[in-house]
Amino acid sequence: MTTALPISRLLTADVVRAAHDWLGPGDVGDELARIAWTVLIEPGDGTAGQLIARLGARAALDALGDADRIATDEARAAIDRWRPRWDSALVIGAIEEARRRSLRLLTPCSPLWPDGFDDLGPHAPVALWVRGEPETLSAASVAVVGARAATPYGEHVATDIAGELAAGGLTVISGAAYGIDGAAHRAALRAGGSTAAFVAGGADRVYPSGHAHLLQEIAARGAVIAECPPGTTPTKWRFLARNRLIAAAAHGTVVVEAGGRSGSINTAGHAASLGRPLGAVPGPVTSSTSSGCHRLLREYDATCVTSAADVREMLGSPDAPQPLAYDSPDAIRVGDALSRRPRTVDELARRSGLAPDDVTAVLGLMSLEGRASARADGWVGTS
């Protein structure tokens, strides 16, 4: 039988003192409980999420010390996987590292908390550790993601799209990986815009090591955001779990390049399941690096994206380009018959091969568009 966890051994006086040193004076009950939960659980733990939703963060933590308050067998079983981290030293270590690295804590009670996380239900993050400005997440945003082993074509497209979107006021969200992610972050920074990186380990960790300077720049002008507490090592599972945060935080997701088994396809799957706009950049049919994008276009009903304007249209921007207007065959024939010299309707009918009434109807539309003008002795073309 699963035994309860002694709450007195987790939120000790030293833990509370460390929390006050970092968060400041006042009631830190909910924040401290959420800090403890991020230490105890792996990202996206639905059992913890259900407990917190039902009882609240602090009461759910207290309930672990009283097995009778745990309502389900699943929750009772979860205690066994949380037990190895039931250690006040781990909580104190996370808080002290956050204070040393000037990290900030973002919780669902904050007005800066992205509403999109609510769509994750019990798999929403308990709290976020932020290096930089949490305000970055409150702006309209788009995720630009893709392959680590990107081609020059992919990096060029990612740079163009992310740079123009950032210059237009959208926050560019990505995962700080090599390849497309890095190109998107750099383009946003060069454009003087805002960018946020969701990382799979702690916000204090530099990963990948080759992006140390980039992560420093992102933190200085945007935000590096982690669900795991400081000091956490990135793992394959945490990368996959991190992808749901990228999809949920952004108002839409664009995959620039992705192989058939790319993690970006996982991000796209989350975006699709959350009902977010999803776009994919097409590439050469011979390129394995674009095969995932082609699959998204074929199977996920993704929007074909070739420019920042396509992304704005996908997001429903009022500044999105209008659909291309094509002349009707009749308009083309009347346009060919018009000249700078005035011609009557009958003459235009003979030259175009249309009935006079049809010519008159087309001329009326062309006049409204400023492409034809009526004079006393006939019609002339104006464009």
QUIVEN-V559952 format. One record per residue. RES is the residue in three letters. SS is DSSP state (alpha for helix, beta for strand, coil for the rest). PHI is phi in whole degrees, -180 to 180 (* if undefined). Layout:
[[RES;SS;PHI] [RES;SS;PHI]]
//
This chain:
[[MET;coil;*] [THR;coil;-71] [THR;coil;-96] [ALA;coil;-69] [LEU;coil;-99] [PRO;coil;-74] [ILE;alpha;-59] [SER;alpha;-64] [ARG;alpha;-89] [LEU;coil;-107] [LEU;coil;-93] [THR;coil;-76] [ALA;alpha;-60] [ASP;alpha;-66] [VAL;alpha;-65] [VAL;alpha;-62] [ARG;alpha;-62] [ALA;alpha;-63] [ALA;alpha;-65] [HIS;alpha;-66] [ASP;alpha;-62] [TRP;alpha;-90] [LEU;alpha;-86] [GLY;coil;99] [PRO;coil;-69] [GLY;coil;113] [ASP;coil;-78] [VAL;coil;-110] [GLY;alpha;-56] [ASP;alpha;-67] [GLU;alpha;-63] [LEU;alpha;-64] [ALA;alpha;-62] [ARG;alpha;-69] [ILE;alpha;-59] [ALA;alpha;-62] [TRP;alpha;-64] [THR;alpha;-65] [VAL;alpha;-75] [LEU;alpha;-73] [ILE;coil;-111] [GLU;coil;-86] [PRO;coil;-55] [GLY;coil;77] [ASP;coil;-66] [GLY;alpha;-68] [THR;alpha;-66] [ALA;alpha;-63] [GLY;alpha;-60] [GLN;alpha;-68] [LEU;alpha;-62] [ILE;alpha;-66] [ALA;alpha;-63] [ARG;alpha;-82] [LEU;alpha;-112] [GLY;coil;96] [ALA;alpha;-61] [ARG;alpha;-72] [ALA;alpha;-65] [ALA;alpha;-66] [LEU;alpha;-68] [ASP;alpha;-62] [ALA;alpha;-65] [LEU;coil;-67] [GLY;coil;-90] [ASP;coil;-141] [ALA;alpha;-58] [ASP;alpha;-68] [ARG;alpha;-88] [ILE;coil;-85] [ALA;coil;-81] [THR;coil;-122] [ASP;alpha;-63] [GLU;alpha;-61] [ALA;alpha;-68] [ARG;alpha;-64] [ALA;alpha;-67] [ALA;alpha;-64] [ILE;alpha;-57] [ASP;alpha;-65] [ARG;alpha;-84] [TRP;alpha;-87] [ARG;alpha;-56] [PRO;coil;-61] [ARG;coil;-103] [TRP;coil;-78] [ASP;coil;-146] [SER;alpha;-61] [ALA;alpha;-64] [LEU;alpha;-67] [VAL;alpha;-69] [ILE;alpha;-62] [GLY;alpha;-60] [ALA;alpha;-65] [ILE;alpha;-66] [GLU;alpha;-67] [GLU;alpha;-67] [ALA;alpha;-62] [ARG;alpha;-67] [ARG;alpha;-64] [ARG;coil;-95] [SER;coil;57] [LEU;coil;-78] [ARG;beta;-122] [LEU;beta;-103] [LEU;beta;-119] [THR;beta;-124] [PRO;coil;-61] [CYS;coil;-78] [SER;coil;-78] [PRO;coil;-66] [LEU;coil;-88] [TRP;coil;-65] [PRO;coil;-63] [ASP;alpha;-61] [GLY;alpha;-61] [PHE;alpha;-66] [ASP;alpha;-60] [ASP;alpha;-69] [LEU;alpha;-83] [GLY;alpha;59] [PRO;alpha;-68] [HIS;alpha;-96] [ALA;coil;-68] [PRO;coil;-66] [VAL;coil;-74] [ALA;beta;-164] [LEU;beta;-127] [TRP;beta;-101] [VAL;beta;-122] [ARG;beta;-107] [GLY;beta;122] [GLU;coil;-108] [PRO;alpha;-60] [GLU;alpha;-59] [THR;alpha;-56] [LEU;alpha;-79] [SER;alpha;-87] [ALA;coil;-90] [ALA;coil;-60] [SER;beta;-145] [VAL;beta;-141] [ALA;beta;-90] [VAL;beta;-121] [VAL;beta;-133] [GLY;coil;171] [ALA;coil;-68] [ARG;coil;-70] [ALA;coil;-86] [ALA;coil;-76] [THR;coil;-90] [PRO;alpha;-57] [TYR;alpha;-60] [GLY;alpha;-63] [GLU;alpha;-66] [HIS;alpha;-63] [VAL;alpha;-65] [ALA;alpha;-61] [THR;alpha;-63] [ASP;alpha;-62] [ILE;alpha;-67] [ALA;alpha;-65] [GLY;alpha;-62] [GLU;alpha;-70] [LEU;alpha;-66] [ALA;alpha;-65] [ALA;alpha;-63] [GLY;coil;-87] [GLY;coil;104] [LEU;coil;-87] [THR;beta;-79] [VAL;beta;-94] [ILE;beta;-106] [SER;beta;-156] [GLY;coil;-113] [ALA;coil;65] [ALA;coil;-80] [TYR;coil;-64] [GLY;coil;82] [ILE;alpha;-62] [ASP;alpha;-57] [GLY;alpha;-61] [ALA;alpha;-63] [ALA;alpha;-66] [HIS;alpha;-61] [ARG;alpha;-62] [ALA;alpha;-63] [ALA;alpha;-63] [LEU;alpha;-66] [ARG;alpha;-63] [ALA;coil;-79] [GLY;coil;77] [GLY;coil;-97] [SER;coil;-111] [THR;beta;-147] [ALA;beta;-131] [ALA;beta;-116] [PHE;beta;-92] [VAL;beta;-111] [ALA;coil;-89] [GLY;coil;-109] [GLY;coil;-74] [ALA;coil;-67] [ASP;coil;-86] [ARG;coil;-80] [VAL;coil;-100] [TYR;coil;-149] [PRO;coil;-72] [SER;alpha;-62] [GLY;alpha;-69] [HIS;alpha;-106] [ALA;alpha;-58] [HIS;alpha;-68] [LEU;alpha;-63] [LEU;alpha;-63] [GLN;alpha;-65] [GLU;alpha;-66] [ILE;alpha;-62] [ALA;alpha;-65] [ALA;alpha;-75] [ARG;alpha;-122] [GLY;coil;-156] [ALA;beta;-156] [VAL;beta;-106] [ILE;beta;-125] [ALA;beta;-135] [GLU;coil;-87] [CYS;coil;-83] [PRO;coil;-71] [PRO;coil;-54] [GLY;coil;90] [THR;coil;-71] [THR;coil;-86] [PRO;coil;-65] [THR;coil;-135] [LYS;alpha;-58] [TRP;alpha;-62] [ARG;alpha;-68] [PHE;alpha;-63] [LEU;alpha;-65] [ALA;alpha;-66] [ARG;alpha;-60] [ASN;alpha;-60] [ARG;alpha;-67] [LEU;alpha;-69] [ILE;alpha;-60] [ALA;alpha;-66] [ALA;alpha;-77] [ALA;alpha;-73] [ALA;coil;-85] [HIS;coil;-82] [GLY;beta;-171] [THR;beta;-127] [VAL;beta;-121] [VAL;beta;-100] [VAL;coil;-88] [GLU;coil;-141] [ALA;coil;-164] [GLY;coil;-76] [GLY;coil;-62] [ARG;coil;-115] [SER;coil;-68] [GLY;alpha;-63] [SER;alpha;-66] [ILE;alpha;-66] [ASN;alpha;-63] [THR;alpha;-61] [ALA;alpha;-63] [GLY;alpha;-63] [HIS;alpha;-64] [ALA;alpha;-61] [ALA;alpha;-65] [SER;alpha;-68] [LEU;coil;-88] [GLY;coil;77] [ARG;coil;-83] [PRO;beta;-58] [LEU;beta;-130] [GLY;beta;-125] [ALA;beta;-141] [VAL;coil;-92] [PRO;coil;-73] [GLY;coil;-137] [PRO;coil;-60] [VAL;coil;-66] [THR;coil;-88] [SER;coil;-94] [SER;alpha;-66] [THR;alpha;-70] [SER;alpha;-105] [SER;alpha;-62] [GLY;alpha;-67] [CYS;alpha;-63] [HIS;alpha;-65] [ARG;alpha;-66] [LEU;alpha;-63] [LEU;alpha;-66] [ARG;alpha;-83] [GLU;alpha;-107] [TYR;coil;-106] [ASP;coil;56] [ALA;coil;-70] [THR;beta;-77] [CYS;beta;-75] [VAL;coil;-114] [THR;coil;-125] [SER;coil;-161] [ALA;alpha;-64] [ALA;alpha;-62] [ASP;alpha;-63] [VAL;alpha;-66] [ARG;alpha;-61] [GLU;alpha;-65] [MET;alpha;-61] [LEU;coil;-82] [GLY;coil;81] [SER;coil;-66] [PRO;coil;-66] [ASP;coil;-91] [ALA;coil;-65] [PRO;coil;-63] [GLN;coil;-77] [PRO;coil;-57] [LEU;coil;-61] [ALA;coil;-100] [TYR;coil;-114] [ASP;coil;-68] [SER;coil;-71] [PRO;alpha;-56] [ASP;alpha;-65] [ALA;alpha;-65] [ILE;alpha;-63] [ARG;alpha;-68] [VAL;alpha;-67] [GLY;alpha;-62] [ASP;alpha;-66] [ALA;alpha;-82] [LEU;coil;-72] [SER;coil;-149] [ARG;coil;-74] [ARG;coil;-90] [PRO;coil;-59] [ARG;beta;-133] [THR;coil;-76] [VAL;alpha;-62] [ASP;alpha;-63] [GLU;alpha;-67] [LEU;alpha;-65] [ALA;alpha;-64] [ARG;alpha;-64] [ARG;alpha;-72] [SER;alpha;-93] [GLY;coil;79] [LEU;coil;-105] [ALA;coil;-71] [PRO;alpha;-55] [ASP;alpha;-63] [ASP;alpha;-67] [VAL;alpha;-62] [THR;alpha;-61] [ALA;alpha;-64] [VAL;alpha;-66] [LEU;alpha;-63] [GLY;alpha;-63] [LEU;alpha;-66] [MET;alpha;-65] [SER;alpha;-66] [LEU;alpha;-63] [GLU;coil;-84] [GLY;coil;78] [ARG;coil;-103] [ALA;beta;-148] [SER;beta;-137] [ALA;beta;-89] [ARG;beta;-122] [ALA;coil;-61] [ASP;coil;-108] [GLY;beta;143] [TRP;beta;-109] [VAL;beta;-127] [GLY;beta;-83] [THR;coil;-115] [SER;coil;-147]]
//
